[in-house]
């Protein structure tokens, strides 16, 4: 079974639970790490990059509205770093603002998904992310 490490950057506890539960129900063997603010996400990446025992995530699910450093700041940091820019980033957020969407793509987000409001639709969206980004796409190691 394919194993993948996902970094979920999300400050909303309900969305963390929904996302991790949906990923655990999938057919892929996932390790999910959670960062609850933008600074914590950057610190996580630096720590994993500098450790021989820890691996960088294969995929990042990044919210836009985060404390300490917002998702756009985190995205800019990651995509400007030679050590991290290869990691695909999916912006997964409640914001459907055209400004947020344009900013995400200008800073090299791999895709932008607005979280569905209904729980069943949210779980379906996570399943589709998992199917495409984990089953179909070849991710860097």
N, C-alpha and C positions, 0 to 999 in steps of 0.2 A: 504494500500500500504506500502511496506517495505521502511523504511527510513534508509539511510546510509550517514555517513560523510566521505568524501574523502579529504585527504591532497595531493594536487598536488605540487610537488617541481620541479619547472621549471623556467628557466630564459629567455626563448625565448617567446616573446609576441605572435607571430603567433601560436606557439605550445600551449600556454595557451588558446588562443581563440578557436583553433580547438578542443582541448581536452574538454574544458568546454562546448562548443556547442554540441559536440557529446554526452557527458554525459547527457545534458539537454534533448536531443531528445530521450533518452532511456525510458524504461518503469518503471524505478525505481525512487523513489523520493530521489534525492541526494542533499546534502549540500556539496559544493566544496569550500575548503579554498585553497589559493595559497600562497606559500612561494617562493620568487624569488632567494634565495641563500641558501646555506647549513646552515649557522649560523641562518638565519631567521627560517628555519625549526626546528632546535633544540630548539630555543627560543619559538617557537609556542608550541611545545610538552610540554616543562617545564611549560609554562604559563597555558596550559589547564590541566595539571596534578595537579597543585597547586590551581586550582580554583574549587569552589563548583558549579559554574554556567556554566562552560564550559566543554564539553565532548571531550575526545580524539578521534581522527579519527578512523574509523573502518578499513581503508585501506589507504596505502600510495603509490602514483605513484611518483617514484624518478628518476630524470635524473642523469646521471653520471657527465657530464661536467657542474659544477656550480661554481660561484664565492664564495669567502670567505672560504667555506669548500666544497670539492667536494662530489659527491654522495657516494663514497666509505667510506669517513670519516663519513658522516651522517649515513649510513647503519651500520658501526661499532659501532657508539655511540648508536643507537637505539637497536641493537641486543645484546649489552652488558649491557643494563639497564634492571633491573627486572621490572621497571615500564612501559616499552615500548616494550620489546622484543616480546610480544604476537601479536603485530600489524603486519599483513601481509604487505610485501613490494614488489611491482612490480617495477623492474628497467625498465624504459621506456626511451630509449635513442637512439641517432643516432649511437652510437659506436657499431660496430660489432667486435671489437678487442677481440681476444681470452683471452688476459690478463685481460680485463675488465670483461668478462663473468666469468672467473675462480675466480677472486677476489670477484665478487658479490656472487657467490654460496659458496665460502669459508667463507664468512661473513653472511651466512644464509639468503640471498635474497630468497623470495618465488618463484620468476620466473624472467626471463630476456627476455625482448622483444625489438628488434631493430625496431625503428620507420620506417614504410614504407615511401617512398619518395612521392608517389602519394597521393593526398588529399583523394580521395575516399577510397584508401587502408588504410590510417591512420584512417579515420572515422570507417571503418569496424573493424579494430583492436581494437579500443576503445569499440565498441559495443560488441565484443567478450569478452573483459576483463570484461565488465559490466555483460554480461550474465553469465559467469563462476563464477567470484568472488563475485557477488552480488545475482544472482538468484539460483545458484547451491550450492555453498560452504556455510557452516555455519561459520560465523565470530564471534569472541569473542565480547562481549559487553564491 
